[in-house]
Amino acid sequence: MSHLFAPFTLKSITLRNRIGVSPMCMYSSEDGLMNDWHLMHLGARAAGGAGLVITEASAVSPEGRISPADAGIWAEKHVEPMARVVRFIRGQGAVAGIQLAHAGRKASVARPWEGGAHVADAAGGWPVIGASAIAFGGDLTKVPQAMSLAEIARVQSDFVSAAQRALHAGFQWAELHAAHGYLCHQFLSPLSNQRTDQYGGSFENRIRFLLETTRAVRTVWPQDLPLTVRISCTDWMEGGWTIEESVELTKRLKTEGVDLIDCSSGGTSTAAKIPIGSGYQVPFSDRIRREAGIATATVGMITEPAQADQIVRHGQADVVLLARELLRDPNWPIRAARALHVKPLPTPPSQYLRAW
């Protein structure tokens, strides 16, 4: 029996299998609007058999975009283009999820194939904000404006409004992005948070921004729909955020109504030495699942069907998210089912049956 292809129920939502499309920025929007590229890209993965399809990081405000070409959900005009994509994903039998995000000091950057450095304000970029006035480093040289209490409240309100729009667009799964050195993670990590007020210093203060934001979003996101959070389980840096803190944070998030933790790592420093290898982040999802008593998803260098199946079989994660592997092969779930001898075999869309 393949555990990877067992259904997974979280709140009122059941995934047809444990395979999810990890959020991947496409850098293909204009003014935050999703378009034909997103319909094709996300729709193909739904048609390819994934149980969960999470859209790219969708900015809750214009200045929260990673790049000028990021998707956004800060205005009503973004709802219908997203709803179009959601309808197709759901029509293929997958669950549509959205990642709500604010890039903080890592905003206003060029697309990767255009260098990935900060874009000057005069060239279409914008001033950036963050937990503290500390630049990320490397090619990201802009020094963020340390957020005032009023700005913190405004951004939290932006997350709430974005969640409401996501619901109107038909999403059934919401994820708050608190990883990879973006704004929520900037508050968590002592490497990027050197505040001296109630949002900085102690562990309790550094997690305050994320807990408050989560609590506010949970009030508008239906209780019967999953609310999840992606975290960087460690900064991979001495003096940075740790897996022990991630476990404790997760316990607090669970009490705020979070249903699953999406376990990633890194992203807050260019100096981090990350031991990237096959399934290198799986131990994080395993530990959080066991010690915090919450469902987890894992991601990172997972490429083989047997590898993904064993992760679920051994209880190391409830959902396996794939990124690059699904870029290489949108039909990976269907191929995996055949490799794992799943009975009955999932079928591709009728239009593709002749190829299988």
N, C-alpha and C positions, 0 to 999 in steps of 0.2 A: 504493500500500500504506500502511495506517495503522500507524505504529509504536506508537501508543497502545494498540492492541488486539493487539499481539504478546504472547505469553505471556512471563512472566518467572520464571526459576528461581533460587532462592536456597537453598543447601543442598538438602534433600530436598523442598522446598516449591515448587510452581509456581503462580503466580497466572495466572488466565485472561486478564488484561489488566493494564495498568500503572496502573489507577485505584484509589485507596484512599480509604477514609473516614478522615479525620483524627480523632484523639481529641477529643471535644467533651463537656464536662461537662454533664450533664442536671439536676443538683441535684434529683434525684427519688428518692433512696434513703432508707430509714429504717434506722439502725444499719448502714449500709454495704451493705445487701442490694439486689441487683438485683430488679426486679419486672416487671410487665406493660408498663410504659412502655419499659423497656430492650429487651424482646423485640420490641415494636412498632417502636421507633425504629431499632434496629440491624438487625432482620430486614427491614425495608422497604428499607434500602439494599443489603442482600445480594440481595434479590429484584429490585432495580432494576438489577443488573448489575455492581456494583463487584467488583473482583478481590480486594480486601483490605478487611476491616472491623475497625478498631481501636476497642476500647471506650474509654470515657472514662478519665481518670486514676483509677486504682484505688489507694486508699491502703494502704500496707503496715502501718500502725498507726492506731489511732483518732485520735491527735493529728496524724497526717500528712494528714488530710483538709483540703481547701481549705475546705469548708463542712460543717456538720452533716448536709447532705443528699447528700454525695458517696458514690459507690460505694467499697467497701472489699474487701480480700482478706487481712485480718489474722487471720481465724478460719476454722475448718472449716465453720461455718454458711454462709459465703459461697460455697462451692464449688458446691453443687448449683444454686442460682439462676443462677449464671454458666454452669454446664454446660448448663442448659436453653436459654439464649440461644445458646451456642456450637453446640449441636446444630442449631438452626434455621439459623444462618448457614451452616454447612457443608452443610446439606441443600439450600441454594439455590445451591451451587457456589462460594461465596466462602471465603476463608481467614480464620479468626478470630484476631485479634491482641489483645493486652492491653497497656496502658501501666501500668507499675508506678511509683508516685509517692509522694513525701513533700513536703508543701507548705512545711515549715520555718516561717519567720517570716510567710509568707503564708497560714497556716492560720487556722482559727477565724473565718471571715468569713461574713457574711450572703449569701444568694443574690442574684444581680444585680438581680432585680426587687424585692428587699427592701432595696436600698441598697448592698450590697457592702462595708460597713464591718466592722471587727472586731466580733465578738460578745463582749460582756462575759462573764466567767466565770460570773457569777451568772445570766445569761440563756441559758445553754446552750453558751457558748463554753469555751475552755480556755487554759491558758498555752501559749505557743509557744516553740519552740527554733530555733536557727539556728547558722550558722558563727560569728558574732560577735554581741555584744549591741548590734545596730544595728537600729532600727525601719525598716520599709520606707518609711513616710511617707504623706502624704495621709490617707485615712481609715483606713489600717492603722497604728494608733498603738501597738500592743503592742510592747514591747521584748522581743525573744527572749532566752531564756537561752542563753548561749554553751555549746555542747555540750562536755562533758568527754570524755576519751578513752573512758571506759566507755560513755557515751551514743552515741558514734560507733560503737563496736563493736556495741551493741545495735541501732541502726538498720540497720546493714549486715546483721546477722542477720535482721532483719525483712524485708529485701529478699529474702534467700535463701529464707526460709519462704514468702513470698508467691509467688515463682517456682515453688516446688514445688506449691503449691496451684493455681496457674494451669495447670500441666501436668496435674494431676489433673482439672481442669475441661475439659480437651480443647483448650486453646489451642495453636496451632502456630507462633505468632509472638509474641515478647516484645519490648517496648520499655521501656527505662529512661528516665525523664523527667529530663533534666538541662538543662532550658530554662526560659524564662519567669519567672525569678526564684525558682523553687522550690528546695528544699533543696540538691540537687546543684549547681545553678547558683550558689547562694549561696556555696558553697565555691570555685567557679571564679573568680568575679569579685572583683577587688580592691575594688570598691565596697561589697561586702557581707561580705568576708572580711578582717578586720584582725587575725587571729590571729598569735601569735608563736611557736607550736610547729611541729611537723612538718606541720601541715595549713594553714599560712598563710605569707604572705610571697612567696616565690619561685614562679615558674610550676610548678616541680616539686612544691612542697608543696601548692599550691592544687588541682592535679589529682589529688592522692593519694587523696582520699575517693572520687571517682568511679572511678578505676582499681581501687582495692581492692574497691569494691562490685561493679563489673563482673566482676572476676576471681572473686569469691565466687559470684556468680550463675551464671557460666559453668560452674562445677563441678557444678551441679545441673540446669542447663538442657541438654537433650540436644544433643550436638555436631552432629547432623544437622538440627536445627531452628534457624531464624534468631534471632539475638539482635541487636537494634538499639538505638540510642541517639538520642534527640532532644536536640539542643543548640540554644542560642541562639548563632548564629555571631558575633554582635557585640552589645554592649550599646547601641550607638549613642551612646556617651558618652565624652568625653575622660577618660582614666584608667581606663576600664573594660575589659572583656573584648573581644578583637579577633578579626577573621577570621584573622589570622596565627596567633594562639594556637589557634584552632579547627582549623586545618590540622594543626598539630603535635600537638594532643590526639588528633585522629582517627588519626594514625599510631600513637600509643600504644594507642588503643582497638583498632585492628586487630590488634595483636600479642596483645591479651587475648582475642581470639576474637569481636570484634564484626564483624557481616557487612554492616551498612548504617547510614549516618548520616542521620537525619531532620533536615533543615536548616530551622530557624526563626530567630528573632532577637528581641531586646528582652526586656522584662519585669522588669528588675532595678531600674529607677528611674522615678519619675514624671516626672523632668525630661528624659528622653530625647526627642529630636526625630527621629521615625521617618518617613522619606519614603515613606509608604504609597502604593502605586500598583500597576498591573497587573504581576504577576509580580515584584515588587520583591525577593524573596528568592532568585530563581532563580540569580543570579550566585554566591551562596554555595554552593549544591549543585554547580554547575558547577566551581567552583574546588576544592572538597574532593574531588570525584570525580576530577579530573585530577591534583592534586598529592599526594593521599594514596593514590590507587589503590584506592578502595573504592566500593562501590555507594552511591547516595544517593537520598533522596526529597526533594521540594520541596513547599512549601505557601505559600499567601498570595496572595489576589486573582487566582486562576486561575479563569476563568469560561467561556471559550469552547473548544469542542472543538478547533479548529485551533491555538489557543494551546497547549493541553496536548499535542497531537500533536507540535508543533514542538519542545517542550522535550525530549521523548524522542528525536525524530528527530535533533536536533543534539547529543545526548549530554550535555545539561545536567543530567539526572537520569534515574534508572532507573524511578522510580515518581512519579506525580503524586498528591498527597493533596489532597482537596477537603474543605472544611468548610461554610461558609455556603451555597455553591452547592448542596450536597447536602441542606441543610436546606430550601432553596427547592424543590428538585426531586429526590426520591429516585431517579427514573428517568433522571437525567442521563446515565449511561453508555449506556443504550439509545438515547437521543436522539442522543448524540454519535456512536455507531456509524453511525446513519443519515446524519448530517450529513457524516461522513467517507467515506461510501460503502463501508463495510466489507463484504467478501464472504468467507464467507457472513455475513449479518447475525446477531448474537446474538438469541436469542429470549427474550421475557419468560416468566414462569411460565405454564404452560398455562391457569391460571385467568384470565389477563389477555390471552390471544391475541386475543380478539375486538376489543380496543381498539386493536390495532396493525395 
